[in-house]
Amino acid sequence: MENGVYRPTTEADPGPARGSRSVLGGYFYLSRLPCHRLLLKGLQLLLSLLAFVCEEVVSQCTLCGGLYFFEFVSCCAFLLSLLILIVYCTPIYDRIDAEKIRLSDFYITVVTGAVFLLASIIFTTTHDRTPTETAAIVFGFGASITFLVDFSIMFYKKYQDGQLRKSELPLRREPATEPLNAPH
């Protein structure tokens, strides 16, 4: 039976690049975002989760509208920041157009930051001054700031890219007097 048709069905040595840790690690790419943006995304995730958890611990409220709005916004902020982080750090990023991801991240970040800031302000005016509510508000403002700082970094990068493209375009010095379809 040793005619070269059949090959062994098992590998003798799988090598150091294989194993459960490297297979799992092969699905996470932390290098797609610069370190400072990755840190901001992690802070957005953590602070919005902490704001949500602290708000959930509140057992009673006098004016509950601000609390409920803050609850909704903090939960949505956590889920959206988790979604964006998952998209950037997994192979999903390769399946979607990178420009669409950046544009979605840009708009999600600014809207979430602005609405989270609004929810934190409203909750500040309606809370009953318990320590858990105060902690939720502090985490809410912290999360709002991280979202808005991340937005300003993305805006500045977009502005720099636009200025770079403008400087790369050649300037036409001679007047355009000859027709476009004239033979040369």
Number of C-alpha atoms within 10 A of each C-alpha: 5 6 6 6 6 8 8 6 6 7 7 7 7 9 8 7 9 10 11 9 9 11 11 9 10 11 12 15 15 13 10 13 14 10 11 11 16 18 14 18 21 16 17 29 24 17 23 30 24 21 30 24 17 20 23 15 11 15 7 10 15 9 13 14 14 19 25 15 18 28 21 14 24 31 17 17 30 21 15 18 24 18 14 19 19 15 19 23 18 16 14 12 16 10 9 11 10 12 9 10 14 14 12 12 21 18 12 17 26 20 15 23 26 15 17 28 23 18 25 28 16 17 25 19 12 16 18 17 12 12 11 18 22 18 17 31 25 17 24 33 22 20 31 28 18 24 28 20 17 24 21 15 14 19 14 12 12 13 11 12 11 11 11 11 9 11 9 8 8 7 8 7 6 6 6 8 6 8 7 7 6 6 6 3
